[in-house]
Amino acid sequence: MKQIRFLMEFYDFAGIPEAWKIPEYVSYNSQNSPFTNFESHIQNDVQDTGFGSRLFFWHHGFLIGRLTEWTYRIVFNLDQYPETYFLKFPNTYFIPKEKFLTGIAHFTHVSDDMFQKILRREFNPDVLDDYLFVNSAPKGANMYAYGKNPLSLITLHYDGLRDDLERLCKQYVGVHLRRYYGIKYTDEDIRHLPSSYQKDYKSVAWRSNSDTWKYLPDDAYLKQMQNYSHDTMFYVSTDLPDKYYLKYWKSILPGRVVTRRDIKDQIEKIFVKYYGDEILKKPKKYKMLYQMIDWFVLLYCREILILRPTTAPAISAFSDTALKIGTASANIVTV
């Protein structure tokens, strides 16, 4: 059967044929997969794994399959999508990296221009080769609004798991605090932190030079949260370490702010019901589960409170994918 293989790349290498032959090449999953940089199953920090961006990349691969009337087998690198352990992706094949790259040199590389033409349906399927390789994609998932959004077709492997997660998460309004990696911040933005924390923040948080995602202060979030009823419980989804915000937030909304640590035991109990004890005993699987708790809550919470900077063209991929796949409603506030 004809085949298209899709490989996600860092921006510096996207769209380049055989980019892995470049000496300074770094494969996307080597830094962004929850299967790497692993220290221990009790590690409590959460990495930015580019999960939302990876789901958007899959979205475009699915669209190509739809537009070519499924005459091609749509294939992705399993190493870049370990979350298939939890999620079902329709009409998609995932194969390990070694097998994925086997014979790839004989595939016809699809240029950025051709990829755009295919997505805009400005092509004749008869001129496409039988074996194609794609390693670039437009950003976001809203550029081609024909047909049912592919993200809405992604499901959990077990219906009962979805039901159990909904019962737990519906009590919360989710708050996506996007403030760590990839945010443009100034020294003034973090001056409220103790000097040692400021130093830590600067040494770890990658500072973006783009105006798209700006640092939004605590009070911008808390002001919106205080508009809800006094009995509303908030779940904060973030890769920002607790020391930079949590004590202050809990002082303003005492007894009403929870994070992944507060519900970790309940989440573990739910997943053991469907995956058995191995999900707790195998460090890589447990780390991935811990990484994804925030996203699972955003899928099935009552509502997601999202603060969008005026400079941002859309909400973050992490929140956007949760809204398209899960059942939560959205309260998007532009600030």
C-alpha distance (Angstrom), angle and dihedral (degrees) to the residues before:
residue distance angle dihedral
M1 . . .
K2 3.80 . .
Q3 3.78 113.6 .
I4 3.81 143.1 -159.1
R5 3.80 119.1 -164.1
F6 3.81 119.9 -158.1
L7 3.80 123.0 -157.7
M8 3.79 121.6 -179.3
E9 3.79 115.9 -138.7
F10 3.78 138.1 -171.9
Y11 3.81 109.9 -99.2
D12 3.82 93.3 -102.4
F13 3.80 90.7 61.0
A14 3.80 102.9 31.4
G15 3.78 115.0 123.9
I16 3.81 94.7 12.3
P17 3.82 114.9 126.5
E18 3.82 111.0 -120.6
A19 3.79 90.8 -3.5
W20 3.81 89.9 170.0
K21 3.81 88.9 74.5
I22 3.81 90.6 66.6
P23 3.86 108.0 103.7
E24 3.81 94.6 -130.2
Y25 3.81 93.4 44.4
V26 3.80 117.4 139.0
S27 3.79 118.2 -170.2
Y28 3.78 114.5 -130.1
N29 3.79 96.8 -122.8
S30 3.81 94.7 50.8
Q31 3.79 90.8 78.7
N32 3.77 105.5 15.6
S33 3.77 103.9 48.3
P34 3.80 120.4 97.9
F35 3.80 85.4 -138.6
T36 3.82 90.4 72.3
N37 3.79 137.6 55.0
F38 3.78 85.2 37.1
E39 3.78 119.1 162.7
S40 3.80 108.2 168.8
H41 3.78 140.2 -28.0
I42 3.80 90.4 -110.3
Q43 3.78 92.7 55.3
N44 3.79 107.2 125.5
D45 3.78 102.8 -165.2
V46 3.79 119.7 100.8
Q47 3.79 124.2 -142.6
D48 3.78 128.0 -147.4
T49 3.80 99.1 -112.1
G50 3.80 96.3 178.5
F51 3.80 87.3 -117.8
G52 3.80 96.3 153.6
S53 3.80 91.9 48.2
R54 3.79 90.9 49.4
L55 3.81 90.3 52.4
F56 3.81 89.9 51.1
F57 3.80 89.5 50.9
W58 3.80 89.9 52.7
H59 3.82 88.3 48.5
H60 3.79 90.8 61.6
G61 3.80 92.0 47.3
F62 3.79 89.6 53.6
L63 3.80 90.2 50.1
I64 3.80 90.4 54.4
G65 3.80 88.8 53.0
R66 3.79 90.9 50.1
L67 3.81 93.7 46.7
T68 3.81 92.2 50.7
E69 3.82 89.4 48.4
W70 3.80 92.1 -115.6
T71 3.78 93.4 -68.5
Y72 3.81 85.9 133.3
R73 3.78 128.4 62.9
I74 3.82 106.4 -124.5
V75 3.82 109.6 -138.3
F76 3.82 131.0 -175.1
N77 3.79 134.1 -177.6
L78 3.81 107.4 -97.6
D79 3.81 91.3 -151.6
Q80 3.81 88.0 66.2
Y81 3.81 93.0 49.1
P82 3.81 108.5 43.5
E83 3.82 86.5 148.4
T84 3.81 87.4 82.0
Y85 3.80 81.7 90.6
F86 3.82 85.9 75.1
L87 3.81 103.8 20.9
K88 3.80 136.2 59.8
F89 3.81 115.8 -141.6
P90 3.82 111.7 -164.1
N91 3.81 122.5 -129.0
T92 3.80 91.6 2.5
Y93 3.79 134.8 121.8
F94 3.80 121.6 -154.3
I95 3.80 120.2 -163.3
P96 3.83 131.3 177.0
K97 3.80 117.5 -91.6
E98 3.81 95.9 -108.0
K99 3.79 92.0 53.9
F100 3.80 91.5 40.0
L101 3.82 92.1 58.3
T102 3.80 94.2 43.5
G103 3.79 108.2 112.8
I104 3.80 92.6 -4.3
A105 3.82 90.8 131.4
H106 3.81 87.7 69.4
F107 3.81 92.8 55.2
T108 3.80 118.8 96.5
H109 3.79 110.3 -112.1
V110 3.81 113.4 -128.2
S111 3.79 110.7 -138.5
D112 3.79 122.6 -138.3
D113 3.79 89.5 -108.0
M114 3.80 94.0 52.2
F115 3.79 91.6 45.1
Q116 3.80 89.8 55.1
K117 3.80 90.9 48.4
I118 3.78 91.8 51.6
L119 3.81 91.2 50.6
R120 3.81 90.4 48.7
R121 3.81 89.5 48.4
E122 3.80 91.0 -119.8
F123 3.79 95.7 136.0
N124 3.77 143.7 83.7
P125 3.83 109.5 -122.4
D126 3.79 89.7 -148.4
V127 3.82 91.6 68.2
L128 3.81 93.9 56.7
D129 3.79 118.2 99.9
D130 3.79 120.1 -120.0
Y131 3.81 95.5 -114.1
L132 3.80 117.9 44.9
F133 3.80 134.8 176.4
V134 3.83 123.7 -155.9
N135 3.80 125.4 -174.0
S136 3.79 102.1 162.2
A137 3.77 136.1 61.3
P138 3.80 139.8 172.0
K139 3.77 115.9 -94.4
G140 3.78 119.1 -102.8
A141 3.78 130.7 14.3
N142 3.77 104.0 -106.0
M143 3.79 102.7 74.2
Y144 3.80 96.4 93.0
A145 3.78 108.4 43.0
Y146 3.81 100.9 -178.8
G147 3.77 122.3 117.6
K148 3.77 127.7 1.3
N149 3.79 112.4 -36.8
P150 3.82 106.5 -98.8
L151 3.81 92.1 -140.4
S152 3.81 89.9 64.9
L153 3.82 87.9 61.9
I154 3.81 94.0 62.0
T155 3.82 111.5 102.2
L156 3.77 140.8 174.3
H157 3.78 116.6 -99.1
Y158 3.81 91.7 -116.5
D159 3.81 127.0 46.2
G160 3.79 89.5 -156.5
L161 3.80 90.0 57.2
R162 3.78 89.9 55.8
D163 3.81 90.9 49.6
D164 3.81 92.7 49.4
L165 3.79 92.6 48.2
E166 3.80 91.0 49.2
R167 3.78 91.4 52.8
L168 3.80 90.4 53.0
C169 3.80 99.4 40.1
K170 3.82 103.7 40.1
Q171 3.80 90.2 80.7
Y172 3.81 90.6 68.4
V173 3.76 138.9 74.4
G174 3.78 103.3 -144.8
V175 3.80 118.7 -135.9
H176 3.78 116.8 -162.2
L177 3.81 105.8 -152.1
R178 3.80 104.2 -165.5
R179 3.76 105.3 -174.6
Y180 3.79 115.0 115.5
Y181 3.81 124.4 62.0
G182 3.80 117.7 31.3
I183 3.82 97.0 12.0
K184 3.78 123.5 130.0
Y185 3.79 106.7 -129.2
T186 3.79 135.9 164.9
D187 3.78 130.8 -144.2
E188 3.80 87.3 -106.9
D189 3.82 90.8 57.4
I190 3.80 92.3 62.0
R191 3.80 99.0 32.8
H192 3.82 90.2 105.0
L193 3.82 89.2 68.0
P194 3.81 122.4 88.2
S195 3.82 110.5 -91.6
S196 3.81 92.9 -109.0
Y197 3.80 90.5 52.9
Q198 3.79 91.2 49.2
K199 3.79 89.0 55.0
D200 3.81 91.7 48.3
Y201 3.78 92.0 48.4
K202 3.79 93.4 51.8
S203 3.80 92.6 47.4
V204 3.81 95.1 52.5
A205 3.80 111.2 23.2
W206 3.79 109.9 81.9
R207 3.80 106.2 -131.0
S208 3.80 114.8 -140.1
N209 3.80 120.9 -143.5
S210 3.78 91.3 -152.7
D211 3.78 121.0 100.0
T212 3.81 90.8 -144.0
W213 3.80 96.9 92.7
K214 3.77 113.2 33.5
Y215 3.78 129.4 -177.3
L216 3.81 110.5 -93.3
P217 3.84 114.4 -159.3
D218 3.78 125.7 -124.2
D219 3.77 93.6 -106.3
A220 3.81 92.2 57.6
Y221 3.81 88.3 62.2
L222 3.80 96.2 38.4
K223 3.79 92.1 51.0
Q224 3.80 90.3 59.2
M225 3.80 93.3 42.7
Q226 3.80 90.7 54.0
N227 3.81 88.9 60.2
Y228 3.81 89.8 70.9
S229 3.80 123.9 84.9
H230 3.80 116.7 -77.3
D231 3.79 93.0 -109.2
T232 3.84 95.6 54.1
M233 3.78 114.5 124.4
F234 3.80 117.1 -147.2
Y235 3.78 127.6 -152.0
V236 3.82 112.5 -159.0
S237 3.78 115.0 -146.8
T238 3.81 112.0 -165.0
D239 3.78 147.0 125.8
L240 3.82 87.8 -139.2
P241 3.84 110.9 114.4
D242 3.80 114.4 -113.7
K243 3.79 95.4 -115.1
Y244 3.80 92.0 69.5
Y245 3.81 97.7 59.4
L246 3.82 119.9 -13.1
K247 3.81 102.1 89.1
Y248 3.80 91.3 52.1
W249 3.81 93.7 46.1
K250 3.79 91.9 50.3
S251 3.81 90.5 49.6
I252 3.81 90.4 56.0
L253 3.83 95.2 41.9
P254 3.82 104.0 26.7
G255 3.80 114.8 -162.7
R256 3.79 92.7 2.2
V257 3.83 105.1 85.3
V258 3.80 122.3 79.3
T259 3.81 134.2 170.4
R260 3.80 136.3 -167.9
R261 3.80 91.5 -77.2
D262 3.80 91.1 61.1
I263 3.81 94.6 55.6
K264 3.81 100.1 28.4
D265 3.81 94.0 106.8
Q266 3.82 92.2 50.1
I267 3.81 91.6 48.4
E268 3.80 91.3 49.0
K269 3.79 91.6 51.2
I270 3.81 91.1 51.8
F271 3.81 94.5 49.5
V272 3.81 93.8 45.0
K273 3.80 86.9 58.3
Y274 3.83 89.4 64.4
Y275 3.80 105.2 23.9
G276 3.79 101.6 32.5
D277 3.78 128.0 -133.1
E278 3.80 91.9 -52.4
I279 3.79 90.4 83.1
L280 3.81 88.6 64.9
K281 3.80 97.1 37.6
K282 3.80 99.2 48.1
P283 3.81 105.6 73.5
K284 3.80 97.5 -151.5
K285 3.79 93.4 51.1
Y286 3.79 92.5 45.6
K287 3.79 91.9 48.7
M288 3.79 89.9 51.8
L289 3.80 91.6 49.5
Y290 3.80 90.7 49.8
Q291 3.81 89.7 48.8
M292 3.81 90.6 53.5
I293 3.82 101.5 45.3
D294 3.82 91.5 96.4
W295 3.79 92.4 51.8
F296 3.79 93.4 46.8
V297 3.81 89.6 53.2
L298 3.81 91.4 48.9
L299 3.81 89.0 51.6
Y300 3.77 94.4 59.1
C301 3.80 108.3 19.9
R302 3.79 119.5 115.8
E303 3.78 95.0 -106.0
I304 3.80 138.7 -13.9
L305 3.80 117.1 -129.6
I306 3.80 106.0 -150.7
L307 3.79 124.9 -176.4
R308 3.78 110.7 -156.5
P309 3.80 120.0 -167.5
T310 3.80 114.0 -128.0
T311 3.81 87.4 -119.5
A312 3.82 93.7 57.8
P313 3.82 115.9 94.1
A314 3.80 91.8 -153.7
I315 3.77 142.3 -1.7
S316 3.80 119.7 -81.7
A317 3.79 119.0 -74.0
F318 3.81 90.1 -121.8
S319 3.81 92.6 61.0
D320 3.78 95.3 34.6
T321 3.81 94.1 55.7
A322 3.81 91.1 47.0
L323 3.81 90.1 54.1
K324 3.80 93.2 48.5
I325 3.80 95.8 46.1
G326 3.80 102.6 33.5
T327 3.80 137.1 48.7
A328 3.82 102.9 -107.6
S329 3.78 120.8 118.8
A330 3.81 121.6 -134.3
N331 3.78 134.4 -119.8
I332 3.81 103.1 -171.5
V333 3.79 115.3 -173.7
T334 3.81 120.6 -172.4
V335 3.80 111.8 -144.8
